[in-house]
Every structure is written in C-alpha cells, then in structure tokens.
C-alpha cells in the first residue's frame, strides 16, 4: 500500500509540475505580447530554468546505433554436404498400377 501511495504521489507531483510549466510559459507569452519586452540575453528566468528539468523528467539521452560493430564480426561459413534426392510428392497418391 505504501509503494502504491508513493507512486501515486510522484505521478501527481509530475502532473502538477508540468501544469505549472505550461502556465508559466503562457504567462511569458502574455507578458511579451502586452509589453513587447523580454529579459536581456545575459539574464535568465529562474522558473524557466527550474521547469526545464521537469520537461525532461524521463530522460532525453540520444540513442546511437553502432552499425560498424555488427558488420565487423566475422562469420564462419560452414560447408554442409547436401544430398538431394528426387522429391516425388505424387508417388503417395498415384493410382494403383494395373498390368
């Protein structure tokens, strides 16, 4: 029960943090439209920096495939002796031989 409660609490915390991030972004957009000003380039909004961590809560590492490693492996070709015989699928269903 405690594990379920903890997981549920973490889900709610992430949900509310993401909602706060969206509302903060909307507040920035409305402020820029009304005043036509923004922060100078050398200053940052502290809430934007805090909400940036919430935006990538799961992790955003890139996936890289190393294709050269799979082609670099040496594959040994095994020689298999194959004796082919005539396949007669019709022999079992042929009509009886009458002389």
PDB file as gemmi writes it, atoms N, CA and C in Angstrom:
CRYST1    1.000    1.000    1.000  90.00  90.00  90.00 P 1                      
ATOM      1  N   UNK A   1       0.828  -1.188   0.000  1.00  0.00           N  
ATOM      2  CA  UNK A   1       0.000   0.000   0.000  1.00  0.00           C  
ATOM      3  C   UNK A   1       0.871   1.250   0.000  1.00  0.00           C  
ATOM      4  N   UNK A   2       1.962   1.192   0.744  1.00  0.00           N  
ATOM      5  CA  UNK A   2       2.842   2.351   0.827  1.00  0.00           C  
ATOM      6  C   UNK A   2       3.514   2.607  -0.520  1.00  0.00           C  
ATOM      7  N   UNK A   3       3.903   1.545  -1.206  1.00  0.00           N  
ATOM      8  CA  UNK A   3       4.536   1.679  -2.513  1.00  0.00           C  
ATOM      9  C   UNK A   3       3.560   2.299  -3.512  1.00  0.00           C  
ATOM     10  N   UNK A   4       2.309   1.866  -3.490  1.00  0.00           N  
ATOM     11  CA  UNK A   4       1.300   2.426  -4.377  1.00  0.00           C  
ATOM     12  C   UNK A   4       1.087   3.906  -4.083  1.00  0.00           C  
ATOM     13  N   UNK A   5       1.014   4.260  -2.812  1.00  0.00           N  
ATOM     14  CA  UNK A   5       0.810   5.654  -2.427  1.00  0.00           C  
ATOM     15  C   UNK A   5       1.981   6.521  -2.882  1.00  0.00           C  
ATOM     16  N   UNK A   6       3.192   6.019  -2.746  1.00  0.00           N  
ATOM     17  CA  UNK A   6       4.370   6.769  -3.169  1.00  0.00           C  
ATOM     18  C   UNK A   6       4.379   6.970  -4.684  1.00  0.00           C  
ATOM     19  N   UNK A   7       4.052   5.920  -5.426  1.00  0.00           N  
ATOM     20  CA  UNK A   7       3.998   6.045  -6.888  1.00  0.00           C  
ATOM     21  C   UNK A   7       2.913   7.022  -7.315  1.00  0.00           C  
ATOM     22  N   UNK A   8       1.763   6.951  -6.680  1.00  0.00           N  
ATOM     23  CA  UNK A   8       0.669   7.856  -6.999  1.00  0.00           C  
ATOM     24  C   UNK A   8       1.037   9.298  -6.674  1.00  0.00           C  
ATOM     25  N   UNK A   9       1.733   9.511  -5.578  1.00  0.00           N  
ATOM     26  CA  UNK A   9       2.175  10.849  -5.199  1.00  0.00           C  
ATOM     27  C   UNK A   9       3.182  11.402  -6.201  1.00  0.00           C  
ATOM     28  N   UNK A  10       4.086  10.568  -6.685  1.00  0.00           N  
ATOM     29  CA  UNK A  10       5.055  11.011  -7.687  1.00  0.00           C  
ATOM     30  C   UNK A  10       4.380  11.353  -9.012  1.00  0.00           C  
ATOM     31  N   UNK A  11       3.373  10.579  -9.387  1.00  0.00           N  
ATOM     32  CA  UNK A  11       2.632  10.878 -10.616  1.00  0.00           C  
ATOM     33  C   UNK A  11       1.924  12.218 -10.494  1.00  0.00           C  
ATOM     34  N   UNK A  12       1.285  12.452  -9.368  1.00  0.00           N  
ATOM     35  CA  UNK A  12       0.601  13.735  -9.163  1.00  0.00           C  
ATOM     36  C   UNK A  12       1.581  14.901  -9.124  1.00  0.00           C  
ATOM     37  N   UNK A  13       2.737  14.706  -8.497  1.00  0.00           N  
ATOM     38  CA  UNK A  13       3.738  15.773  -8.442  1.00  0.00           C  
ATOM     39  C   UNK A  13       4.237  16.117  -9.838  1.00  0.00           C  
ATOM     40  N   UNK A  14       4.477  15.111 -10.669  1.00  0.00           N  
ATOM     41  CA  UNK A  14       4.918  15.365 -12.037  1.00  0.00           C  
ATOM     42  C   UNK A  14       3.826  16.060 -12.836  1.00  0.00           C  
ATOM     43  N   UNK A  15       2.581  15.645 -12.646  1.00  0.00           N  
ATOM     44  CA  UNK A  15       1.465  16.260 -13.350  1.00  0.00           C  
ATOM     45  C   UNK A  15       1.335  17.736 -12.993  1.00  0.00           C  
ATOM     46  N   UNK A  16       1.389  18.058 -11.707  1.00  0.00           N  
ATOM     47  CA  UNK A  16       1.253  19.452 -11.292  1.00  0.00           C  
ATOM     48  C   UNK A  16       2.466  20.284 -11.696  1.00  0.00           C  
ATOM     49  N   UNK A  17       3.645  19.693 -11.697  1.00  0.00           N  
ATOM     50  CA  UNK A  17       4.836  20.424 -12.137  1.00  0.00           C  
ATOM     51  C   UNK A  17       4.751  20.739 -13.625  1.00  0.00           C  
ATOM     52  N   UNK A  18       4.244  19.803 -14.422  1.00  0.00           N  
ATOM     53  CA  UNK A  18       4.092  20.061 -15.849  1.00  0.00           C  
ATOM     54  C   UNK A  18       3.018  21.111 -16.101  1.00  0.00           C  
ATOM     55  N   UNK A  19       1.957  21.090 -15.320  1.00  0.00           N  
ATOM     56  CA  UNK A  19       0.929  22.122 -15.445  1.00  0.00           C  
ATOM     57  C   UNK A  19       1.497  23.497 -15.101  1.00  0.00           C  
ATOM     58  N   UNK A  20       2.318  23.562 -14.063  1.00  0.00           N  
ATOM     59  CA  UNK A  20       2.959  24.825 -13.699  1.00  0.00           C  
ATOM     60  C   UNK A  20       3.883  25.322 -14.788  1.00  0.00           C  
ATOM     61  N   UNK A  21       4.569  24.403 -15.446  1.00  0.00           N  
ATOM     62  CA  UNK A  21       5.465  24.775 -16.538  1.00  0.00           C  
ATOM     63  C   UNK A  21       4.686  25.383 -17.700  1.00  0.00           C  
ATOM     64  N   UNK A  22       3.566  24.780 -18.043  1.00  0.00           N  
ATOM     65  CA  UNK A  22       2.741  25.300 -19.137  1.00  0.00           C  
ATOM     66  C   UNK A  22       2.174  26.665 -18.777  1.00  0.00           C  
ATOM     67  N   UNK A  23       1.675  26.806 -17.565  1.00  0.00           N  
ATOM     68  CA  UNK A  23       1.120  28.095 -17.145  1.00  0.00           C  
ATOM     69  C   UNK A  23       2.191  29.177 -17.101  1.00  0.00           C  
ATOM     70  N   UNK A  24       3.401  28.826 -16.707  1.00  0.00           N  
ATOM     71  CA  UNK A  24       4.493  29.796 -16.684  1.00  0.00           C  
ATOM     72  C   UNK A  24       4.856  30.224 -18.108  1.00  0.00           C  
ATOM     73  N   UNK A  25       4.848  29.283 -19.034  1.00  0.00           N  
ATOM     74  CA  UNK A  25       5.113  29.624 -20.437  1.00  0.00           C  
ATOM     75  C   UNK A  25       4.039  30.536 -21.006  1.00  0.00           C  
ATOM     76  N   UNK A  26       2.779  30.274 -20.643  1.00  0.00           N  
ATOM     77  CA  UNK A  26       1.687  31.139 -21.092  1.00  0.00           C  
ATOM     78  C   UNK A  26       1.844  32.531 -20.507  1.00  0.00           C  
ATOM     79  N   UNK A  27       2.265  32.623 -19.249  1.00  0.00           N  
ATOM     80  CA  UNK A  27       2.476  33.933 -18.626  1.00  0.00           C  
ATOM     81  C   UNK A  27       3.569  34.710 -19.354  1.00  0.00           C  
ATOM     82  N   UNK A  28       4.633  34.021 -19.770  1.00  0.00           N  
ATOM     83  CA  UNK A  28       5.684  34.691 -20.546  1.00  0.00           C  
ATOM     84  C   UNK A  28       5.139  35.200 -21.877  1.00  0.00           C  
ATOM     85  N   UNK A  29       4.338  34.392 -22.535  1.00  0.00           N  
ATOM     86  CA  UNK A  29       3.788  34.781 -23.836  1.00  0.00           C  
ATOM     87  C   UNK A  29       2.872  35.984 -23.697  1.00  0.00           C  
ATOM     88  N   UNK A  30       2.015  35.983 -22.688  1.00  0.00           N  
ATOM     89  CA  UNK A  30       1.114  37.117 -22.485  1.00  0.00           C  
ATOM     90  C   UNK A  30       1.876  38.378 -22.110  1.00  0.00           C  
ATOM     91  N   UNK A  31       2.931  38.237 -21.307  1.00  0.00           N  
ATOM     92  CA  UNK A  31       3.726  39.406 -20.921  1.00  0.00           C  
ATOM     93  C   UNK A  31       4.467  39.984 -22.123  1.00  0.00           C  
ATOM     94  N   UNK A  32       4.962  39.143 -23.005  1.00  0.00           N  
ATOM     95  CA  UNK A  32       5.664  39.632 -24.191  1.00  0.00           C  
ATOM     96  C   UNK A  32       4.708  40.322 -25.149  1.00  0.00           C  
ATOM     97  N   UNK A  33       3.471  39.839 -25.239  1.00  0.00           N  
ATOM     98  CA  UNK A  33       2.506  40.454 -26.142  1.00  0.00           C  
ATOM     99  C   UNK A  33       2.045  41.808 -25.627  1.00  0.00           C  
ATOM    100  N   UNK A  34       1.901  41.946 -24.319  1.00  0.00           N  
ATOM    101  CA  UNK A  34       1.378  43.197 -23.779  1.00  0.00           C  
ATOM    102  C   UNK A  34       2.449  44.274 -23.665  1.00  0.00           C  
ATOM    103  N   UNK A  35       3.686  43.922 -23.283  1.00  0.00           N  
ATOM    104  CA  UNK A  35       4.724  44.925 -23.072  1.00  0.00           C  
ATOM    105  C   UNK A  35       5.710  45.008 -24.225  1.00  0.00           C  
ATOM    106  N   UNK A  36       5.756  43.994 -25.042  1.00  0.00           N  
ATOM    107  CA  UNK A  36       6.702  43.921 -26.154  1.00  0.00           C  
ATOM    108  C   UNK A  36       8.143  44.037 -25.662  1.00  0.00           C  
ATOM    109  N   UNK A  37       8.408  43.489 -24.483  1.00  0.00           N  
ATOM    110  CA  UNK A  37       9.758  43.474 -23.922  1.00  0.00           C  
ATOM    111  C   UNK A  37      10.059  42.063 -23.429  1.00  0.00           C  
ATOM    112  N   UNK A  38      11.323  41.760 -23.349  1.00  0.00           N  
ATOM    113  CA  UNK A  38      11.739  40.488 -22.780  1.00  0.00           C  
ATOM    114  C   UNK A  38      12.996  40.719 -21.963  1.00  0.00           C  
ATOM    115  N   UNK A  39      13.436  39.690 -21.279  1.00  0.00           N  
ATOM    116  CA  UNK A  39      14.658  39.807 -20.486  1.00  0.00           C  
ATOM    117  C   UNK A  39      15.859  39.992 -21.403  1.00  0.00           C  
ATOM    118  N   UNK A  40      16.867  40.710 -20.930  1.00  0.00           N  
ATOM    119  CA  UNK A  40      18.100  40.801 -21.722  1.00  0.00           C  
ATOM    120  C   UNK A  40      18.727  39.422 -21.885  1.00  0.00           C  
ATOM    121  N   UNK A  41      19.622  39.300 -22.860  1.00  0.00           N  
ATOM    122  CA  UNK A  41      20.206  37.999 -23.164  1.00  0.00           C  
ATOM    123  C   UNK A  41      21.100  37.475 -22.047  1.00  0.00           C  
ATOM    124  N   UNK A  42      21.625  38.341 -21.203  1.00  0.00           N  
ATOM    125  CA  UNK A  42      22.512  37.870 -20.141  1.00  0.00           C  
ATOM    126  C   UNK A  42      21.754  37.468 -18.878  1.00  0.00           C  
ATOM    127  N   UNK A  43      20.449  37.649 -18.825  1.00  0.00           N  
ATOM    128  CA  UNK A  43      19.650  37.254 -17.669  1.00  0.00           C  
ATOM    129  C   UNK A  43      18.704  36.122 -18.062  1.00  0.00           C  
ATOM    130  N   UNK A  44      18.413  35.285 -17.080  1.00  0.00           N  
ATOM    131  CA  UNK A  44      17.513  34.160 -17.326  1.00  0.00           C  
ATOM    132  C   UNK A  44      16.405  34.160 -16.287  1.00  0.00           C  
ATOM    133  N   UNK A  45      15.283  33.635 -16.669  1.00  0.00           N  
ATOM    134  CA  UNK A  45      14.184  33.454 -15.727  1.00  0.00           C  
ATOM    135  C   UNK A  45      14.482  32.202 -14.900  1.00  0.00           C  
ATOM    136  N   UNK A  46      14.467  32.341 -13.575  1.00  0.00           N  
ATOM    137  CA  UNK A  46      14.802  31.202 -12.721  1.00  0.00           C  
ATOM    138  C   UNK A  46      13.753  30.091 -12.797  1.00  0.00           C  
ATOM    139  N   UNK A  47      12.490  30.467 -12.952  1.00  0.00           N  
ATOM    140  CA  UNK A  47      11.457  29.438 -13.058  1.00  0.00           C  
ATOM    141  C   UNK A  47      11.582  28.652 -14.359  1.00  0.00           C  
ATOM    142  N   UNK A  48      11.994  29.338 -15.432  1.00  0.00           N  
ATOM    143  CA  UNK A  48      12.192  28.618 -16.704  1.00  0.00           C  
ATOM    144  C   UNK A  48      13.307  27.584 -16.558  1.00  0.00           C  
ATOM    145  N   UNK A  49      14.362  27.949 -15.856  1.00  0.00           N  
ATOM    146  CA  UNK A  49      15.465  27.005 -15.643  1.00  0.00           C  
ATOM    147  C   UNK A  49      15.020  25.834 -14.767  1.00  0.00           C  
ATOM    148  N   UNK A  50      14.160  26.108 -13.777  1.00  0.00           N  
ATOM    149  CA  UNK A  50      13.672  25.033 -12.910  1.00  0.00           C  
ATOM    150  C   UNK A  50      12.712  24.115 -13.661  1.00  0.00           C  
ATOM    151  N   UNK A  51      11.838  24.704 -14.468  1.00  0.00           N  
ATOM    152  CA  UNK A  51      10.879  23.892 -15.212  1.00  0.00           C  
ATOM    153  C   UNK A  51      11.527  23.145 -16.369  1.00  0.00           C  
ATOM    154  N   UNK A  52      12.698  23.552 -16.801  1.00  0.00           N  
ATOM    155  CA  UNK A  52      13.400  22.824 -17.861  1.00  0.00           C  
ATOM    156  C   UNK A  52      13.774  21.426 -17.392  1.00  0.00           C  
ATOM    157  N   UNK A  53      14.048  21.262 -16.116  1.00  0.00           N  
ATOM    158  CA  UNK A  53      14.359  19.942 -15.573  1.00  0.00           C  
ATOM    159  C   UNK A  53      13.117  19.048 -15.548  1.00  0.00           C  
ATOM    160  N   UNK A  54      11.949  19.637 -15.360  1.00  0.00           N  
ATOM    161  CA  UNK A  54      10.710  18.863 -15.333  1.00  0.00           C  
ATOM    162  C   UNK A  54      10.348  18.399 -16.740  1.00  0.00           C  
ATOM    163  N   UNK A  55      10.687  19.205 -17.739  1.00  0.00           N  
ATOM    164  CA  UNK A  55      10.362  18.853 -19.114  1.00  0.00           C  
ATOM    165  C   UNK A  55      11.065  17.607 -19.583  1.00  0.00           C  
ATOM    166  N   UNK A  56      12.179  17.289 -18.975  1.00  0.00           N  
ATOM    167  CA  UNK A  56      12.912  16.085 -19.362  1.00  0.00           C  
ATOM    168  C   UNK A  56      13.047  15.151 -18.165  1.00  0.00           C  
ATOM    169  N   UNK A  57      11.933  14.912 -17.487  1.00  0.00           N  
ATOM    170  CA  UNK A  57      11.972  14.093 -16.278  1.00  0.00           C  
ATOM    171  C   UNK A  57      12.314  12.640 -16.573  1.00  0.00           C  
ATOM    172  N   UNK A  58      11.884  12.143 -17.705  1.00  0.00           N  
ATOM    173  CA  UNK A  58      12.136  10.743 -18.029  1.00  0.00           C  
ATOM    174  C   UNK A  58      13.568  10.556 -18.490  1.00  0.00           C  
ATOM    175  N   UNK A  59      14.107  11.514 -19.159  1.00  0.00           N  
ATOM    176  CA  UNK A  59      15.456  11.422 -19.695  1.00  0.00           C  
ATOM    177  C   UNK A  59      15.419  11.628 -21.192  1.00  0.00           C  
ATOM    178  N   UNK A  60      16.370  12.351 -21.681  1.00  0.00           N  
ATOM    179  CA  UNK A  60      16.361  12.656 -23.105  1.00  0.00           C  
ATOM    180  C   UNK A  60      17.710  12.354 -23.738  1.00  0.00           C  
ATOM    181  N   UNK A  61      18.310  11.270 -23.351  1.00  0.00           N  
ATOM    182  CA  UNK A  61      19.582  10.912 -23.961  1.00  0.00           C  
ATOM    183  C   UNK A  61      19.319  10.350 -25.352  1.00  0.00           C  
ATOM    184  N   UNK A  62      20.195  10.663 -26.251  1.00  0.00           N  
ATOM    185  CA  UNK A  62      20.001  10.210 -27.623  1.00  0.00           C  
ATOM    186  C   UNK A  62      20.421   8.750 -27.763  1.00  0.00           C  
ATOM    187  N   UNK A  63      19.783   8.074 -28.667  1.00  0.00           N  
ATOM    188  CA  UNK A  63      20.088   6.672 -28.929  1.00  0.00           C  
ATOM    189  C   UNK A  63      21.012   6.616 -30.127  1.00  0.00           C  
ATOM    190  N   UNK A  64      22.113   5.905 -29.977  1.00  0.00           N  
ATOM    191  CA  UNK A  64      23.073   5.784 -31.060  1.00  0.00           C  
ATOM    192  C   UNK A  64      23.257   4.306 -31.380  1.00  0.00           C  
ATOM    193  N   UNK A  65      23.233   4.005 -32.658  1.00  0.00           N  
ATOM    194  CA  UNK A  65      23.441   2.644 -33.114  1.00  0.00           C  
ATOM    195  C   UNK A  65      24.821   2.547 -33.739  1.00  0.00           C  
ATOM    196  N   UNK A  66      25.586   1.568 -33.322  1.00  0.00           N  
ATOM    197  CA  UNK A  66      26.915   1.348 -33.879  1.00  0.00           C  
ATOM    198  C   UNK A  66      26.794   0.272 -34.952  1.00  0.00           C  
ATOM    199  N   UNK A  67      26.584   0.725 -36.178  1.00  0.00           N  
ATOM    200  CA  UNK A  67      26.367  -0.220 -37.264  1.00  0.00           C  
ATOM    201  C   UNK A  67      27.653  -0.906 -37.702  1.00  0.00           C  
ATOM    202  N   UNK A  68      28.796  -0.260 -37.488  1.00  0.00           N  
ATOM    203  CA  UNK A  68      30.050  -0.865 -37.933  1.00  0.00           C  
ATOM    204  C   UNK A  68      30.418  -2.074 -37.084  1.00  0.00           C  
ATOM    205  N   UNK A  69      29.971  -2.117 -35.845  1.00  0.00           N  
ATOM    206  CA  UNK A  69      30.308  -3.247 -34.975  1.00  0.00           C  
ATOM    207  C   UNK A  69      29.621  -4.527 -35.454  1.00  0.00           C  
ATOM    208  N   UNK A  70      28.419  -4.402 -35.974  1.00  0.00           N  
ATOM    209  CA  UNK A  70      27.726  -5.610 -36.412  1.00  0.00           C  
ATOM    210  C   UNK A  70      28.315  -6.149 -37.712  1.00  0.00           C  
ATOM    211  N   UNK A  71      28.890  -5.280 -38.551  1.00  0.00           N  
ATOM    212  CA  UNK A  71      29.483  -5.746 -39.799  1.00  0.00           C  
ATOM    213  C   UNK A  71      30.921  -6.206 -39.615  1.00  0.00           C  
ATOM    214  N   UNK A  72      31.538  -5.807 -38.523  1.00  0.00           N  
ATOM    215  CA  UNK A  72      32.931  -6.163 -38.300  1.00  0.00           C  
ATOM    216  C   UNK A  72      33.089  -7.601 -37.818  1.00  0.00           C  
ATOM    217  N   UNK A  73      32.038  -8.204 -37.328  1.00  0.00           N  
ATOM    218  CA  UNK A  73      32.123  -9.575 -36.842  1.00  0.00           C  
ATOM    219  C   UNK A  73      32.395 -10.519 -38.010  1.00  0.00           C  
ATOM    220  N   UNK A  74      33.213 -11.492 -37.744  1.00  0.00           N  
ATOM    221  CA  UNK A  74      33.491 -12.476 -38.792  1.00  0.00           C  
ATOM    222  C   UNK A  74      32.527 -13.639 -38.641  1.00  0.00           C  
ATOM    223  N   UNK A  75      31.951 -14.008 -39.712  1.00  0.00           N  
ATOM    224  CA  UNK A  75      31.027 -15.136 -39.714  1.00  0.00           C  
ATOM    225  C   UNK A  75      31.700 -16.289 -40.439  1.00  0.00           C  
ATOM    226  N   UNK A  76      31.712 -17.431 -39.808  1.00  0.00           N  
ATOM    227  CA  UNK A  76      32.322 -18.596 -40.448  1.00  0.00           C  
ATOM    228  C   UNK A  76      31.271 -19.284 -41.309  1.00  0.00           C  
ATOM    229  N   UNK A  77      31.660 -19.591 -42.496  1.00  0.00           N  
ATOM    230  CA  UNK A  77      30.759 -20.294 -43.405  1.00  0.00           C  
ATOM    231  C   UNK A  77      30.978 -21.786 -43.244  1.00  0.00           C  
ATOM    232  N   UNK A  78      29.995 -22.452 -42.761  1.00  0.00           N  
ATOM    233  CA  UNK A  78      30.085 -23.891 -42.576  1.00  0.00           C  
ATOM    234  C   UNK A  78      29.641 -24.579 -43.861  1.00  0.00           C  
ATOM    235  N   UNK A  79      30.491 -25.452 -44.342  1.00  0.00           N  
ATOM    236  CA  UNK A  79      30.142 -26.212 -45.541  1.00  0.00           C  
ATOM    237  C   UNK A  79      29.300 -27.402 -45.123  1.00  0.00           C  
ATOM    238  N   UNK A  80      28.125 -27.472 -45.639  1.00  0.00           N  
ATOM    239  CA  UNK A  80      27.212 -28.553 -45.305  1.00  0.00           C  
ATOM    240  C   UNK A  80      27.018 -29.394 -46.555  1.00  0.00           C  
ATOM    241  N   UNK A  81      27.261 -30.681 -46.422  1.00  0.00           N  
ATOM    242  CA  UNK A  81      27.059 -31.583 -47.552  1.00  0.00           C  
ATOM    243  C   UNK A  81      25.575 -31.876 -47.661  1.00  0.00           C  
ATOM    244  N   UNK A  82      25.018 -31.557 -48.795  1.00  0.00           N  
ATOM    245  CA  UNK A  82      23.595 -31.747 -49.005  1.00  0.00           C  
ATOM    246  C   UNK A  82      23.399 -32.785 -50.095  1.00  0.00           C  
ATOM    247  N   UNK A  83      22.787 -33.849 -49.739  1.00  0.00           N  
ATOM    248  CA  UNK A  83      22.488 -34.890 -50.720  1.00  0.00           C  
ATOM    249  C   UNK A  83      21.031 -34.735 -51.118  1.00  0.00           C  
ATOM    250  N   UNK A  84      20.840 -34.357 -52.345  1.00  0.00           N  
ATOM    251  CA  UNK A  84      19.469 -34.159 -52.790  1.00  0.00           C  
ATOM    252  C   UNK A  84      18.925 -35.446 -53.378  1.00  0.00           C  
ATOM    253  N   UNK A  85      17.738 -35.734 -53.048  1.00  0.00           N  
ATOM    254  CA  UNK A  85      17.058 -36.882 -53.638  1.00  0.00           C  
ATOM    255  C   UNK A  85      15.832 -36.356 -54.370  1.00  0.00           C  
ATOM    256  N   UNK A  86      15.381 -37.106 -55.294  1.00  0.00           N  
ATOM    257  CA  UNK A  86      14.228 -36.678 -56.070  1.00  0.00           C  
ATOM    258  C   UNK A  86      13.002 -36.689 -55.165  1.00  0.00           C  
ATOM    259  N   UNK A  87      12.361 -35.575 -55.138  1.00  0.00           N  
ATOM    260  CA  UNK A  87      11.168 -35.438 -54.308  1.00  0.00           C  
ATOM    261  C   UNK A  87       9.964 -35.836 -55.152  1.00  0.00           C  
ATOM    262  N   UNK A  88       9.322 -36.876 -54.751  1.00  0.00           N  
ATOM    263  CA  UNK A  88       8.178 -37.379 -55.510  1.00  0.00           C  
ATOM    264  C   UNK A  88       6.923 -37.226 -54.672  1.00  0.00           C  
ATOM    265  N   UNK A  89       6.330 -36.066 -54.730  1.00  0.00           N  
ATOM    266  CA  UNK A  89       5.127 -35.813 -53.958  1.00  0.00           C  
ATOM    267  C   UNK A  89       3.947 -36.588 -54.507  1.00  0.00           C  
ATOM    268  N   UNK A  90       3.992 -36.900 -55.768  1.00  0.00           N  
ATOM    269  CA  UNK A  90       2.875 -37.597 -56.404  1.00  0.00           C  
ATOM    270  C   UNK A  90       2.866 -39.090 -56.135  1.00  0.00           C  
ATOM    271  N   UNK A  91       3.953 -39.676 -55.677  1.00  0.00           N  
ATOM    272  CA  UNK A  91       4.058 -41.129 -55.534  1.00  0.00           C  
ATOM    273  C   UNK A  91       3.065 -41.673 -54.510  1.00  0.00           C  
ATOM    274  N   UNK A  92       2.770 -40.965 -53.474  1.00  0.00           N  
ATOM    275  CA  UNK A  92       1.877 -41.469 -52.448  1.00  0.00           C  
ATOM    276  C   UNK A  92       0.433 -41.465 -52.925  1.00  0.00           C  
ATOM    277  N   UNK A  93       0.067 -40.614 -53.838  1.00  0.00           N  
ATOM    278  CA  UNK A  93      -1.317 -40.501 -54.271  1.00  0.00           C  
ATOM    279  C   UNK A  93      -1.535 -41.036 -55.694  1.00  0.00           C  
ATOM    280  N   UNK A  94      -0.561 -41.718 -56.211  1.00  0.00           N  
ATOM    281  CA  UNK A  94      -0.711 -42.241 -57.574  1.00  0.00           C  
ATOM    282  C   UNK A  94      -1.733 -43.375 -57.603  1.00  0.00           C  
ATOM    283  N   UNK A  95      -2.406 -43.526 -58.705  1.00  0.00           N  
ATOM    284  CA  UNK A  95      -3.360 -44.641 -58.796  1.00  0.00           C  
ATOM    285  C   UNK A  95      -2.618 -45.975 -58.819  1.00  0.00           C  
ATOM    286  N   UNK A  96      -3.265 -47.025 -58.438  1.00  0.00           N  
ATOM    287  CA  UNK A  96      -2.598 -48.337 -58.418  1.00  0.00           C  
ATOM    288  C   UNK A  96      -2.178 -48.755 -59.830  1.00  0.00           C  
ATOM    289  N   UNK A  97      -1.089 -49.480 -59.860  1.00  0.00           N  
ATOM    290  CA  UNK A  97      -0.539 -49.930 -61.141  1.00  0.00           C  
ATOM    291  C   UNK A  97      -1.299 -51.172 -61.583  1.00  0.00           C  
ATOM    292  N   UNK A  98      -1.881 -51.110 -62.732  1.00  0.00           N  
ATOM    293  CA  UNK A  98      -2.590 -52.291 -63.244  1.00  0.00           C  
ATOM    294  C   UNK A  98      -1.927 -52.758 -64.535  1.00  0.00           C  
ATOM    295  N   UNK A  99      -1.675 -54.040 -64.633  1.00  0.00           N  
ATOM    296  CA  UNK A  99      -0.990 -54.563 -65.822  1.00  0.00           C  
ATOM    297  C   UNK A  99      -1.884 -55.378 -66.674  1.00  0.00           C  
TER     298      UNK A  99                                                      
END                                                                             
